[in-house]
């Protein structure tokens, strides 16, 4: 567990990942079969996050990868920074990241691009939020002044929108202590008093918010980021230059997976995937309300980029690129 006082600059620690740029600019391809011609590699390795992981498993189980001629190895990942390190180092081809990570990484010169959206922040349904103990006396963001809040990733989306919430409440944006705790450990940390509040996402949000002794006091992600791809697929510029057809076929498979996911007739299959991958009960899996979308919208991604600059999250503000500049040319986009 790592403690950090929220500050205006240097919130996101990506230095260790950025160091890979000089040694692995663009990333070397994993050892896999490469096509002599056509759409690039057929065998790829992808990394998913601890949340929003349904689509690649749907594509695998329903044969969508096979339909587009891809042999895909799916691996579970960790934080966006750790996942980026894997594609930069060549141990994976595509990985799930957060928009904030793409912005900060590219500002430091890391040659990565967003390829496709994945989980989307709903404007009506909450899949993340700030949760406290019901007996804590904390009823609003204002009550969190001087308190300790746990995040899965310091400097990530939940961390930043919490800062925005503090600003909206008339508080200083650094008027809380941020602690990094894995999603799976948040409930225990809240119960034993290690922290005053936690900010879980996806299945962890469903689990922790369902505990009778807990209370959700705010949903800043929906408030400030509705419509944003909360998770995105990303690849190195070099890999995308060498394998544009592979990336396009991957997107096609993801589109098929979204259509399958959105069909209520397939809910049992989706629940089973959540149980197997997330290690949760059928009841918990059924309660999850994740929305998915492949297209990357420029309006909301740019507004989030602007917020990252405003709050001094990006250490190299002069290097920040526009949302259009960090999205792959072959990606589906909106706005």
C-alpha positions as CSV (number, residue, x, y, z in Angstrom):
1,X,0.0,0.0,0.0
2,X,1.4,3.3,-1.1
3,X,0.4,6.7,0.4
4,X,0.5,10.0,-1.5
5,X,-0.8,13.4,-0.6
6,X,-2.7,14.8,-3.6
7,X,-0.7,17.5,-5.3
8,X,-1.2,19.7,-8.3
9,X,1.6,18.1,-10.3
10,X,3.2,14.7,-10.6
11,X,0.1,12.8,-9.6
12,X,0.6,10.0,-12.2
13,X,3.8,8.1,-11.8
14,X,4.7,6.9,-15.3
15,X,8.4,7.5,-15.2
16,X,9.3,3.9,-15.0
17,X,7.2,3.2,-18.0
18,X,8.5,6.2,-19.9
19,X,12.0,5.0,-19.6
20,X,11.1,2.2,-21.9
21,X,10.6,4.7,-24.7
22,X,14.3,5.2,-25.3
23,X,15.1,1.5,-25.1
24,X,12.0,0.1,-26.9
25,X,10.7,2.9,-29.0
26,X,7.5,1.5,-30.5
27,X,8.0,-1.8,-28.8
28,X,9.3,-5.1,-30.3
29,X,6.7,-7.6,-31.4
30,X,6.1,-10.6,-29.2
31,X,7.4,-13.9,-30.6
32,X,4.5,-14.9,-32.8
33,X,3.8,-15.9,-36.4
34,X,3.8,-12.9,-38.7
35,X,2.0,-13.0,-42.1
36,X,4.1,-12.3,-45.1
37,X,1.3,-10.3,-46.7
38,X,-2.2,-9.2,-46.0
39,X,-3.4,-7.8,-42.7
40,X,-0.4,-8.3,-40.5
41,X,0.0,-10.8,-37.6
42,X,-2.6,-13.5,-37.1
43,X,-1.4,-14.5,-33.6
44,X,-1.5,-11.8,-31.0
45,X,-1.4,-11.3,-27.2
46,X,-3.8,-8.9,-25.5
47,X,-4.0,-7.7,-21.9
48,X,-7.3,-6.8,-20.2
49,X,-7.9,-4.7,-17.1
50,X,-9.4,-6.0,-13.8
51,X,-12.6,-4.3,-15.0
52,X,-14.5,-4.1,-18.3
53,X,-13.0,-7.5,-19.4
54,X,-16.1,-9.1,-21.0
55,X,-15.6,-8.3,-24.7
56,X,-12.4,-10.3,-25.4
57,X,-13.7,-13.4,-23.7
58,X,-17.0,-13.1,-25.6
59,X,-15.0,-12.8,-28.8
60,X,-13.0,-15.9,-27.8
61,X,-15.9,-18.1,-26.7
62,X,-18.2,-17.1,-29.6
63,X,-15.5,-17.6,-32.2
64,X,-15.4,-14.0,-33.4
65,X,-11.6,-13.9,-33.3
66,X,-11.5,-17.0,-35.4
67,X,-14.0,-15.5,-37.8
68,X,-11.7,-12.6,-38.5
69,X,-8.6,-14.8,-38.7
70,X,-7.0,-14.1,-35.4
71,X,-5.4,-16.4,-32.8
72,X,-5.7,-14.4,-29.6
73,X,-4.0,-15.1,-26.3
74,X,-5.9,-13.2,-23.5
75,X,-4.0,-12.2,-20.4
76,X,-5.2,-10.4,-17.3
77,X,-3.4,-7.2,-16.5
78,X,-3.0,-4.7,-13.7
79,X,-2.8,-0.9,-13.6
80,X,-2.8,1.1,-16.9
81,X,0.8,2.0,-16.4
82,X,1.9,-1.7,-15.9
83,X,-0.2,-2.7,-19.0
84,X,1.5,0.0,-21.1
85,X,4.9,-1.3,-20.0
86,X,4.1,-4.7,-21.4
87,X,3.3,-3.5,-24.9
88,X,6.3,-1.2,-24.8
89,X,8.5,-4.1,-23.8
90,X,7.0,-6.4,-26.4
91,X,5.3,-9.0,-24.2
92,X,1.9,-8.1,-25.6
93,X,0.5,-6.5,-28.8
94,X,-2.6,-4.6,-27.5
95,X,-3.6,-3.7,-24.0
96,X,-6.3,-2.0,-22.1
97,X,-5.5,1.4,-20.7
98,X,-7.3,4.5,-19.4
99,X,-7.7,7.7,-21.3
100,X,-5.7,9.6,-18.6
101,X,-2.8,7.2,-19.1
102,X,-2.8,7.7,-22.8
103,X,-2.7,11.5,-22.3
104,X,0.1,11.5,-19.8
105,X,2.2,8.8,-21.5
106,X,2.1,10.5,-24.9
107,X,2.9,13.8,-23.3
108,X,6.1,12.2,-22.1
109,X,6.9,11.0,-25.7
110,X,5.7,7.5,-25.4
111,X,4.7,6.3,-28.9
112,X,1.3,4.7,-28.2
113,X,-2.1,5.3,-29.7
114,X,-5.7,4.5,-28.7
115,X,-7.1,1.8,-31.0
116,X,-10.7,1.3,-29.8
117,X,-13.1,2.1,-27.0
118,X,-14.1,-0.6,-24.5
119,X,-16.1,0.2,-21.3
120,X,-18.0,3.6,-21.5
121,X,-19.0,5.9,-18.7
122,X,-22.8,5.9,-18.8
123,X,-24.8,9.1,-18.3
124,X,-27.6,7.2,-16.5
125,X,-26.0,4.1,-14.8
126,X,-23.3,4.2,-12.2
127,X,-20.5,1.6,-12.2
128,X,-18.1,3.5,-9.9
129,X,-18.3,6.0,-7.0
130,X,-17.1,7.1,-3.7
131,X,-18.2,4.8,-0.9
132,X,-18.0,5.3,2.9
133,X,-19.1,3.5,6.0
134,X,-22.7,4.3,6.8
135,X,-21.8,5.2,10.4
136,X,-18.9,7.5,9.4
137,X,-20.9,10.7,9.4
138,X,-19.7,11.4,5.9
139,X,-22.7,12.3,3.7
140,X,-21.2,14.4,0.9
141,X,-17.9,15.3,-0.8
142,X,-17.6,18.3,1.4
143,X,-17.4,16.0,4.4
144,X,-14.4,14.3,2.9
145,X,-12.2,17.4,3.6
146,X,-9.0,16.2,5.3
147,X,-10.0,12.5,4.9
148,X,-8.3,9.5,3.4
149,X,-9.6,8.1,0.1
150,X,-8.4,4.8,-1.5
151,X,-7.9,4.5,-5.3
152,X,-6.8,1.6,-7.4
153,X,-4.5,3.9,-9.4
154,X,-3.1,7.2,-8.1
155,X,-3.6,9.8,-10.8
156,X,-6.2,7.7,-12.7
157,X,-9.7,8.8,-13.6
158,X,-11.4,8.3,-10.3
159,X,-8.6,10.3,-8.6
160,X,-8.9,13.2,-11.0
161,X,-12.7,13.4,-10.9
162,X,-12.5,13.4,-7.1
163,X,-10.3,16.5,-7.4
164,X,-12.9,18.0,-9.7
165,X,-15.6,17.2,-7.1
166,X,-13.6,19.0,-4.4
167,X,-13.2,22.0,-6.6
168,X,-17.0,22.0,-7.4
169,X,-17.7,21.8,-3.6
170,X,-15.5,24.9,-3.0
171,X,-12.7,22.9,-1.5
172,X,-9.0,22.8,-2.3
173,X,-8.3,20.1,-4.8
174,X,-5.6,18.6,-2.6
175,X,-7.7,18.6,0.6
176,X,-7.6,14.8,0.9
177,X,-5.1,12.1,1.2
178,X,-5.0,9.6,-1.6
179,X,-3.9,6.0,-1.0
180,X,-3.4,3.3,-3.6
181,X,-5.2,0.1,-2.7
182,X,-6.2,-2.7,-5.1
183,X,-9.9,-3.0,-5.8
184,X,-10.0,-6.4,-4.2
185,X,-8.7,-5.0,-0.9
186,X,-10.9,-1.9,-0.6
187,X,-13.8,-3.4,1.3
188,X,-11.4,-4.7,4.0
189,X,-9.6,-1.4,4.2
190,X,-12.9,0.4,4.7
191,X,-14.1,-2.0,7.3
192,X,-11.0,-1.8,9.4
193,X,-10.7,1.9,9.3
194,X,-7.5,2.1,7.1
195,X,-9.3,4.7,5.0
196,X,-12.4,6.9,5.2
197,X,-13.6,6.3,1.7
198,X,-12.9,4.1,-1.3
199,X,-13.5,4.6,-5.0
200,X,-14.1,1.1,-6.6
201,X,-15.3,0.4,-10.2
202,X,-17.3,-2.2,-12.0
203,X,-17.9,-5.5,-10.1
204,X,-16.0,-4.1,-7.1
205,X,-18.4,-1.2,-7.0
206,X,-21.3,-3.5,-7.1
207,X,-20.0,-5.7,-4.3
208,X,-18.9,-2.9,-2.0
209,X,-22.0,-0.7,-2.5
210,X,-24.2,-3.7,-1.8
211,X,-22.8,-4.1,1.7
212,X,-25.5,-2.8,4.1
213,X,-22.9,-1.1,6.3
214,X,-21.7,1.1,3.4
215,X,-23.1,4.1,1.6
216,X,-22.4,5.7,-1.8
217,X,-22.1,9.5,-1.4
218,X,-21.1,10.6,-4.9
219,X,-20.6,9.4,-8.4
220,X,-18.0,11.9,-9.9
221,X,-17.1,9.7,-12.9
222,X,-20.7,10.0,-14.3
223,X,-20.8,13.7,-13.3
224,X,-17.7,14.7,-15.1
225,X,-17.0,12.0,-17.7
226,X,-20.3,10.7,-19.1
227,X,-19.6,9.2,-22.6
228,X,-15.9,8.7,-22.1
229,X,-14.4,5.4,-22.9
230,X,-13.3,4.5,-19.4
231,X,-11.1,1.8,-20.8
232,X,-9.5,1.7,-24.2
233,X,-7.4,-0.7,-26.3
234,X,-4.0,0.7,-27.2
235,X,-1.0,-0.3,-29.2
236,X,2.4,1.1,-30.0
237,X,2.8,3.3,-33.1
238,X,5.3,0.9,-34.5
239,X,3.1,-2.1,-34.0
240,X,0.1,-0.4,-35.6
241,X,2.2,0.8,-38.6
242,X,3.3,-2.8,-39.1
243,X,-0.1,-4.5,-38.4
244,X,-3.0,-2.2,-39.4
245,X,-5.0,-5.1,-40.8
246,X,-4.6,-7.0,-37.5
247,X,-5.8,-4.0,-35.6
248,X,-8.8,-3.6,-37.9
249,X,-9.7,-7.3,-37.6
250,X,-9.5,-7.0,-33.8
251,X,-11.9,-4.1,-33.9
252,X,-14.3,-6.1,-36.0
253,X,-14.3,-8.9,-33.5
254,X,-14.9,-6.4,-30.7
255,X,-17.9,-5.0,-32.6
256,X,-19.4,-8.5,-32.8
257,X,-18.7,-8.9,-29.1
258,X,-20.5,-5.7,-28.2
259,X,-23.6,-6.8,-30.3
260,X,-23.6,-10.1,-28.4
261,X,-23.2,-8.4,-25.0
262,X,-26.1,-6.0,-25.7
263,X,-28.5,-8.8,-26.7
264,X,-30.4,-9.7,-23.5
265,X,-30.8,-13.3,-24.7
266,X,-27.1,-13.7,-24.0
267,X,-27.1,-12.4,-20.4
268,X,-26.5,-15.9,-19.0
269,X,-23.3,-16.3,-21.1
270,X,-22.1,-12.9,-20.0
271,X,-22.7,-13.7,-16.3
272,X,-20.8,-16.9,-16.7
273,X,-17.8,-15.0,-18.1
274,X,-17.9,-12.6,-15.2
275,X,-18.0,-15.5,-12.7
276,X,-15.1,-17.2,-14.3
277,X,-12.8,-14.2,-14.9
278,X,-13.8,-12.0,-12.0
279,X,-14.3,-14.8,-9.4
280,X,-17.7,-13.4,-8.3
281,X,-21.1,-14.9,-7.7
282,X,-23.8,-15.1,-10.3
283,X,-25.8,-12.6,-8.3
284,X,-22.9,-10.1,-8.3
285,X,-22.3,-10.7,-12.0
286,X,-25.9,-10.1,-12.9
287,X,-25.9,-6.8,-11.0
288,X,-23.1,-5.3,-13.1
289,X,-24.3,-2.7,-15.6
290,X,-21.3,-1.9,-17.7
291,X,-21.9,-0.2,-21.1
292,X,-19.5,-0.8,-24.0
293,X,-18.7,1.2,-27.1
294,X,-16.0,0.8,-29.8
295,X,-16.0,4.4,-31.2
296,X,-13.8,7.0,-29.5
297,X,-15.6,10.3,-29.1
298,X,-13.4,13.4,-29.5
299,X,-15.5,15.9,-27.6
300,X,-15.5,14.2,-24.2
301,X,-11.9,12.9,-24.5
302,X,-10.7,16.4,-25.2
303,X,-12.6,17.8,-22.2
304,X,-11.0,15.2,-20.0
305,X,-7.6,16.0,-21.5
306,X,-8.2,19.7,-20.7
307,X,-9.0,18.8,-17.1
308,X,-5.8,16.8,-16.7
309,X,-3.9,19.9,-17.8
310,X,-6.0,22.2,-15.6
311,X,-5.2,20.2,-12.5
312,X,-1.5,19.8,-13.3
313,X,-1.7,16.1,-13.5
314,X,0.5,16.0,-16.6
315,X,4.0,16.8,-15.7
316,X,4.9,17.8,-19.2
317,X,2.0,20.0,-20.1
318,X,3.7,21.4,-23.1
319,X,3.9,17.9,-24.6
320,X,0.1,17.2,-24.3
321,X,-1.5,16.2,-27.6
322,X,-5.1,16.7,-28.6
323,X,-7.4,13.7,-28.4
324,X,-7.3,13.3,-32.2
325,X,-3.5,13.1,-32.2
326,X,-3.5,10.2,-29.7
327,X,-6.1,8.1,-31.5
328,X,-5.0,5.7,-34.2
329,X,-6.0,6.8,-37.7
330,X,-7.9,3.5,-38.3
331,X,-10.0,3.7,-35.2
332,X,-13.7,4.3,-35.2
333,X,-14.4,7.8,-33.9
334,X,-17.3,10.1,-33.0
335,X,-18.0,13.9,-32.8
